[in-house]
Amino acid sequence: MSASDLASELARYIDHTLLKPDATAKEIERLCAEAREHRFHSVCVNGSRVELAHSLLDGSDVKVCTVVGFPLGAMDCDAKRYETEVAADAGAAEIDMVLNIGRLKDGDHRYCVREIRDIVEAAEGRLVKVILETCLLTHDEIATACKLVTEAQASFVKTSTGFSTAGATIEHVKLMRETVGQLAGVKASGGIRDTATAQAMIAAGATRLGTSASVGIVTGAAALSGKY
C-alpha cells in the first residue's frame, strides 16, 4: 500500500470530532473544511451545531454525526429520544448515544436495552453507536454491554466519550470486537492522536475512529509506507 493510499484508507475510518463546550462557529467551519479536504467519513459535533455542519457539508460525501445524552448518559431516556429526534430533523446522519452506565452497573439490563431500542427507533434508520465509557467498566461489564447493544440492534459499540478518566485501549477494542463479532461495528474513541495508534486500533478490530487529531493522523500516514 502506498503512502497516499494509506492516508486515504485511514481517512475513511475517521469521525472528525469537535465536542468541546466552547467550540465556536468558526471552529466548526474549519472542522467541516478539513473533513471535505481529507474526505473523512463524518464530522462529529454537538447537537446545536448539527444544522450548521449539515449546511457546510451539503453536496459532499461527508456525513454529520452528533452525540446524544452526552457526556454522562445519566439523563432520562425520554430526553435522549427527544434529542435524537431533533438531531435527525437538523440533518444528523449518525447518532452516538451514551449508555446509562449506572443502570448497567445496577444490573438493570432490561432498562438499557429498552433505552437503546428507543434511540434506534427515533433515529429512523440512521446509524446508532452506543458509547460504553469503557474506562468506568469492568471486563465483564464491557462484554455485557456489548451483548445488550447487539440485542437492541444498534449499529456500533463505542469505547469512550473522551470526557472521562481515559479513552480507548487496544485491550478494550479487542474485547468489544470479540463480543459483538460481526453483529456490530466497533468505534474506538478517546486518546487517538497519531497514525500508529490509529493503525493499532484498526488492527485490534475497530471499524471507526473518533478523534480530533484526524488531520495529523492522515498527514502523518501520507509520510509513511506499508500496510496495517
C-alpha positions in Angstrom: 0.0 0.0 0.0 1.4 3.4 -1.0 1.7 6.3 1.5 -1.1 8.2 -0.2 -3.3 5.1 -0.3 -2.7 4.5 3.4 -3.8 8.1 4.2 -6.9 7.7 2.1 -7.7 4.3 3.8 -7.3 5.8 7.3 -9.5 8.8 6.4 -12.5 6.6 5.6 -12.5 5.3 9.2 -12.5 8.7 10.9 -15.3 10.7 12.5 -13.5 14.1 12.6 -14.6 15.3 16.1 -15.1 18.6 17.8 -17.2 18.3 21.0 -15.6 20.8 23.4 -18.1 23.0 25.1 -16.5 26.3 23.9 -16.3 25.3 20.2 -17.2 28.3 18.0 -18.9 28.5 14.7 -15.6 29.3 13.0 -14.1 26.2 14.5 -17.0 24.1 13.2 -16.4 25.7 9.8 -12.8 24.7 9.9 -13.7 21.2 11.0 -16.0 20.8 8.0 -13.5 22.2 5.6 -10.9 19.8 6.8 -13.4 16.9 6.5 -14.1 17.9 2.9 -10.4 18.2 2.1 -9.3 14.9 3.6 -12.6 13.0 2.9 -13.2 11.8 6.4 -16.2 9.6 7.0 -18.0 12.2 9.1 -17.8 15.2 11.4 -19.0 14.6 14.9 -20.4 17.8 16.6 -22.7 18.7 19.5 -26.4 18.9 18.8 -26.6 22.7 18.5 -24.0 22.6 15.7 -25.7 19.9 13.5 -27.6 22.3 11.3 -24.5 24.4 10.6 -22.4 21.3 9.9 -25.1 19.9 7.6 -25.2 23.1 5.6 -21.4 23.3 5.3 -21.2 19.7 4.1 -24.0 19.9 1.6 -23.0 18.3 -1.7 -20.1 16.3 -0.1 -19.9 12.6 0.9 -19.0 13.6 4.5 -21.8 12.7 7.0 -22.8 14.6 10.1 -22.7 12.7 13.3 -23.9 14.0 16.7 -23.9 12.9 20.3 -26.9 12.2 22.5 -27.0 12.0 26.3 -23.5 13.4 26.2 -21.2 13.0 28.1 -22.7 11.3 31.2 -25.6 9.2 29.8 -27.5 9.5 33.1 -30.5 11.6 32.0 -33.9 10.1 31.4 -34.3 8.0 28.3 -37.1 10.2 27.0 -34.7 13.2 26.9 -32.3 11.1 24.9 -35.1 10.1 22.5 -36.2 13.8 22.0 -32.6 14.8 21.5 -32.3 12.1 18.8 -35.4 13.3 17.0 -34.2 17.0 17.0 -30.8 15.9 15.7 -32.3 13.9 12.9 -34.5 16.8 11.9 -31.5 19.1 11.8 -29.6 16.8 9.4 -27.7 14.3 11.5 -27.0 11.0 9.7 -25.4 9.2 12.6 -26.1 9.2 16.4 -23.6 8.5 19.1 -25.6 7.9 22.3 -24.1 7.4 25.8 -25.3 4.3 27.6 -26.8 4.8 31.1 -23.8 3.4 32.9 -25.3 3.5 36.3 -28.3 1.4 35.2 -25.8 -1.1 33.6 -23.9 -1.4 36.9 -27.3 -1.9 38.7 -27.8 -4.9 36.5 -30.9 -3.3 35.0 -30.3 -4.8 31.6 -33.9 -4.5 30.6 -33.8 -0.7 31.0 -30.6 -0.5 29.0 -32.0 -2.5 26.1 -35.2 -0.5 26.1 -33.4 2.8 26.1 -31.1 1.8 23.2 -34.1 0.5 21.2 -35.9 3.8 21.8 -33.0 5.7 20.3 -32.7 3.3 17.4 -36.4 3.8 16.7 -36.1 7.6 17.0 -33.2 7.6 14.6 -35.4 6.1 11.9 -32.8 4.1 10.1 -29.8 6.3 10.9 -26.8 4.6 12.2 -26.7 4.5 16.1 -23.5 4.0 18.0 -23.6 3.3 21.8 -20.9 4.8 23.9 -20.0 2.4 26.8 -17.4 4.6 28.6 -15.2 1.5 29.0 -12.8 3.2 31.5 -15.6 3.0 34.0 -16.5 -0.6 33.4 -15.0 -4.0 34.3 -14.1 -6.6 31.7 -17.4 -8.4 32.3 -19.4 -5.2 32.2 -17.9 -4.3 28.8 -18.8 -7.7 27.5 -22.3 -7.5 28.9 -22.9 -4.0 27.5 -21.8 -5.2 24.0 -24.3 -8.0 24.2 -27.1 -5.6 25.2 -26.2 -3.3 22.3 -26.5 -6.1 19.8 -29.7 -7.3 21.4 -31.1 -3.8 21.0 -30.0 -3.8 17.3 -27.8 -0.7 17.4 -25.1 -0.5 14.7 -22.0 0.1 16.8 -20.4 -0.1 20.2 -18.1 2.7 21.0 -15.4 2.9 23.7 -15.5 6.4 25.1 -16.8 10.0 25.2 -13.3 11.4 25.6 -14.5 13.3 28.7 -14.0 10.7 31.4 -10.9 9.3 33.1 -9.4 7.5 30.0 -10.1 6.8 26.3 -9.8 3.8 24.1 -7.4 0.9 24.7 -6.3 -1.9 22.5 -7.5 -4.4 25.1 -11.0 -3.0 25.2 -11.3 -2.7 21.5 -10.3 -6.4 21.1 -12.8 -7.4 23.8 -15.6 -5.5 22.1 -14.8 -7.0 18.7 -14.7 -10.5 20.1 -18.0 -10.0 21.9 -20.0 -8.4 19.1 -18.4 -10.5 16.3 -19.9 -9.4 13.0 -23.2 -8.1 14.6 -22.0 -4.6 15.1 -19.2 -2.2 14.3 -16.6 -1.1 16.9 -15.7 2.6 17.2 -12.5 3.5 19.1 -12.6 7.0 20.5 -10.5 9.0 23.0 -6.8 9.4 23.0 -6.2 8.5 19.4 -3.7 11.2 18.4 -1.2 9.6 15.9 -1.0 7.4 12.9 0.5 4.4 14.7 -2.3 4.4 17.4 -5.0 4.7 14.7 -3.5 1.7 12.8 -3.3 -0.3 16.0 -6.9 0.3 16.9 -8.0 -0.8 13.4 -5.8 -3.9 13.7 -7.5 -4.7 17.0 -10.9 -4.6 15.4 -12.1 -1.0 15.2 -14.1 -0.2 12.1 -14.4 3.5 13.0 -12.2 6.0 14.8 -13.3 9.1 16.7 -10.6 11.7 17.0 -9.9 15.4 17.0 -6.4 14.7 15.7 -7.6 13.5 12.4 -5.6 15.8 10.1 -2.4 14.9 11.9 -3.2 11.2 11.6 -3.7 11.2 7.9 -0.9 13.7 7.1 1.4 11.5 9.2 0.2 8.5 7.2 1.0 10.3 4.0 4.6 10.3 5.1 4.7 6.6 5.7 4.5 3.5 3.6 3.4 -0.1 4.3 0.3 -1.9 5.4 -1.7 -2.2 8.6 
